[in-house]
Amino acid sequence: MKHHHHNHMQGDPAASEVTATVSYSEGTITIKLEDDEGHAPELAIAHEKDMHIIIVSEDLKEYHHVHSEAKGKGVYVVRQELKSDQYIVFLDIKPIEKSYFVSPIPLRIEKTETKEASIDADADNKTKIVNRKKVTLEPVNAKVGEESSLVFNLHGENPKTYLGALGHVVAVDEHAKHYVHIHPNNDNETIFDAHFSEAGTYKLWAEFNFEDAGVLVFPYVIEVKPS
């Protein structure tokens, strides 16, 4: 089964007919959705969930992919302790019959000075070991406007299906302005075709589900060249 690309939803976030507000208090994230008519929008199910919430700390060191619980009237909550002071939230939703574009939503935990988003130096290493699982990102040749292949070598491991796919990759550029959610090309191999609309340095988080270790997240950094 060929997965369709959920890549950059092109368009101006200002053209979204759905507005999202995100707040945090004592380990609970609350999301409120409202459409242009003041109603709670209905959400379509994508990859087994109606809402994928991607939260990254501003220094891009912390990453969470969580799913919320609907409380009615457009309110959704999720339990997640956040340690840093400044986060960027990407709300991956598909409202039914309303246009919506994913854009960065800043989430400040408490008043502190703003730090520039930045990418840690050691991220260049393309083989990552998490919980004794080794995953290598093969050399990437990524260019704006072209299909860029991301090939992950799991060194003999066969990942289990997770949220309806062999894996999930989220990419955020170093300024945390651009968000790309990428799924594998097919159900047999961990190859992902990404489409980038902006050049620059991106941090990737690849999520794979292992039989004996559960879902693990592997961070990488890639350069996307201008077209």
Backbone hydrogen bonds, N-H to C=O, Kabsch-Sander energy under -0.5 kcal/mol:
donor,donor_aa,acceptor,acceptor_aa,energy
3,H,185,N,-0.9
8,H,195,H,-0.5
10,Q,8,H,-1.2
15,A,12,D,-2.9
16,S,13,P,-1.9
17,E,99,S,-2.8
18,V,99,S,-0.6
19,T,34,E,-3.2
21,T,32,K,-2.3
23,S,30,T,-2.6
25,S,28,T,-2.3
28,T,25,S,-1.5
29,I,78,V,-3.1
30,T,23,S,-2.9
31,I,76,Y,-3.1
32,K,21,T,-2.6
33,L,74,G,-2.7
34,E,19,T,-2.1
35,D,39,H,-3.1
36,D,17,E,-1.3
38,G,35,D,-2.5
44,A,94,K,-2.9
46,A,49,K,-3.0
49,K,46,A,-1.5
52,H,92,D,-2.1
53,I,51,M,-0.6
53,I,66,V,-2.7
54,I,52,H,-0.6
54,I,90,F,-2.5
55,I,53,I,-0.6
55,I,64,H,-2.9
56,V,88,I,-2.6
57,S,62,E,-1.7
58,E,86,Q,-2.5
60,L,57,S,-2.5
64,H,55,I,-2.3
66,V,53,I,-2.6
66,V,64,H,-0.5
69,E,77,V,-2.6
71,K,75,V,-3.5
72,G,75,V,-0.6
75,V,72,G,-1.6
76,Y,31,I,-2.7
77,V,69,E,-2.3
78,V,29,I,-1.9
80,Q,27,G,-2.4
80,Q,78,V,-0.6
87,Y,107,L,-2.7
88,I,56,V,-3.0
89,V,105,I,-2.7
90,F,54,I,-2.9
91,L,89,V,-0.5
92,D,52,H,-2.9
92,D,90,F,-0.8
93,I,91,L,-1.1
96,I,42,E,-3.2
98,K,95,P,-0.7
105,I,89,V,-2.4
107,L,87,Y,-2.7
109,I,85,D,-3.2
109,I,107,L,-0.5
110,E,85,D,-0.7
118,S,58,E,-0.5
123,A,120,D,-1.4
124,D,121,A,-1.4
125,N,122,D,-1.6
128,K,126,K,-0.5
128,K,135,V,-2.7
130,V,128,K,-0.5
130,V,133,K,-2.4
133,K,130,V,-2.4
135,V,128,K,-2.6
135,V,133,K,-0.5
136,T,153,N,-2.5
137,L,126,K,-2.8
138,E,136,T,-0.7
138,E,151,V,-2.8
142,A,140,V,-0.5
142,A,223,E,-0.6
144,V,225,K,-2.5
145,G,196,F,-2.1
146,E,143,K,-1.7
148,S,146,E,-0.6
148,S,194,A,-2.9
149,S,147,E,-0.6
150,L,192,F,-3.2
151,V,149,S,-0.6
152,F,150,L,-0.6
152,F,190,T,-2.5
153,N,136,T,-3.2
154,L,152,F,-0.6
157,E,154,L,-1.6
160,K,209,N,-3.4
162,Y,165,A,-3.3
165,A,162,Y,-1.1
168,H,207,E,-1.7
169,V,182,I,-2.2
170,V,205,W,-2.2
171,A,180,V,-2.8
172,V,203,K,-2.4
173,D,178,H,-1.5
174,E,201,T,-2.3
176,A,173,D,-2.7
180,V,171,A,-2.4
181,H,6,H,-0.8
182,I,169,V,-3.3
182,I,180,V,-0.5
185,N,191,I,-2.7
186,N,189,E,-0.5
191,I,189,E,-1.9
192,F,150,L,-2.9
193,D,183,H,-0.6
194,A,148,S,-3.2
194,A,192,F,-0.7
196,F,146,E,-0.5
200,G,224,V,-2.5
202,Y,222,I,-2.9
203,K,172,V,-3.0
204,L,220,Y,-3.1
205,W,170,V,-2.5
206,A,218,F,-2.8
207,E,168,H,-3.4
207,E,205,W,-0.5
208,F,206,A,-0.5
208,F,216,L,-2.2
209,N,160,K,-0.6
210,F,208,F,-0.6
210,F,214,G,-2.8
214,G,210,F,-2.3
216,L,208,F,-2.9
218,F,206,A,-2.7
220,Y,204,L,-2.4
221,V,123,A,-0.8
222,I,202,Y,-2.5
224,V,200,G,-3.2
225,K,142,A,-3.0
225,K,223,E,-0.6
